[in-house]
Amino acid sequence: MNEQKNEDRPCYILSIETSCDETAVAVVKDGHEVMSNLIASQIETHKAFGGVVPEVASRKHVESITLMLDEAVAASGIKMTDLSAIAVTQGPGLVGALLVGVVAAKSLSVAISKPLIGTHHIAGHIYANRLVGEIHYPCMVLVVSGGHTELVYMKQEGQFEVIGRTRDDAVGEAYDKVARSIGFPYPGGPHVDRMAMESEESIDLPRAWLEAGSYDFSFSGLKSAVLNVINQRKMRGDAPISAAIARGFQESVVDVLVTKAIRAVKAYDVKQLLLCGGVAANRGLRTELTRQCAKEGIDLSIPPFEYCTDNAAMIGAAAYLKWREQYFTSLDMKADPQLSLEAWGSNTLD
């Protein structure tokens, strides 16, 4: 299982991402050049349930993973035997969904005698930025996704220090819950973003700054404030003000995220700020963070929309860190829904 590293030969990593409800397979060359990047979305399936059903997601992954593997290699223009390694999201995520990808990756690794690289999902989101440009260290990362809201300090490549995290709802979860209360279908985040950007009115909603100097986040109070506004208007018989609520909610979220991210950049004296995760596709957040970074003279990196949401190319970019160090994963690797980002990074540097 030990692939001999050859500096003169391109590194082609086939990567698999099945942490939630997207079946994704990609081939990435040398950690930054995307040869193919295929995604089978399950949104229409889960829309009927108002959210992701883990058992259903796992079954859909099983149905499509084998075909996706073949198609991703074919689309890349190389042969299966040209691959250097097989990478897969080991965690975090839904354990049943993760297992499908892990078993597929192990099976392919054995079948074609290529090394296996277990990869961290959030490290993938972070290194999605490497698919579009260089990352300059030390840097600060604002991670905003369905299940994660974190500020991560990276002193050097592959080293992660979480300096702030959500204490309750992640920002993506808050968006979906507010969207549901307004009446939008799943996934509701893009609907709230669109309505917020189009609305001319806004209601004032609270900001959860927490303790002085804290880089942690909390959005459960904001979500409750939105529900209170909606319920009070219903009891009074007032007309809905969905657009004003959407804009007020988004302004509160963006204000807290941007303010804390920029404060962290200044405190840690970093060279660059990276934005990543599914909510990085939010136009309100992208616009305000770009504006504030330009004002403060901060170098900002934001992946294009297709690399913000879950995809396999980002997993290939992160896995390349381990490939370069020839740090491979044994075949007894288990799916780990609680996999630590900091531990995964420290292993990369061993």
Sequence and secondary structure as in RCSB ss.txt:
>XXXX:A:sequence
MNEQKNEDRPCYILSIETSCDETAVAVVKDGHEVMSNLIASQIETHKAFGGVVPEVASRKHVESITLMLDEAVAA
SGIKMTDLSAIAVTQGPGLVGALLVGVVAAKSLSVAISKPLIGTHHIAGHIYANRLVGEIHYPCMVLVVSGGHTE
LVYMKQEGQFEVIGRTRDDAVGEAYDKVARSIGFPYPGGPHVDRMAMESEESIDLPRAWLEAGSYDFSFSGLKSA
VLNVINQRKMRGDAPISAAIARGFQESVVDVLVTKAIRAVKAYDVKQLLLCGGVAANRGLRTELTRQCAKEGIDL
SIPPFEYCTDNAAMIGAAAYLKWREQYFTSLDMKADPQLSLEAWGSNTLD
>XXXX:A:secstr
      TTS  EEEEEE SSSEEEEEEEETTTEEEEEEEEE HHHHHTTTS  HHHHHHHHHHHHHHHHHHHHHH
HTS GGG  EEEEEEESS HHHHHHHHHHHHHHHHHHT  EEEEEHHHHHHHGGGGTS   SSEEEEEE SS EE
EEEESSTT  EEEEEBSS  HHHHHHHHHHHHT  SS HHHHHHHHHH S          STT   B  HHHHHH
HHHHHHHHHHHT    HHHHHHHHHHHHHHHHHHHHHHHHHHHT SEEEEESGGGG HHHHHHHHHHHHHHT  E
E   GGGTSS SHHHHHHHHHHHHTT  B TT    TT  HHHHHHHHT 
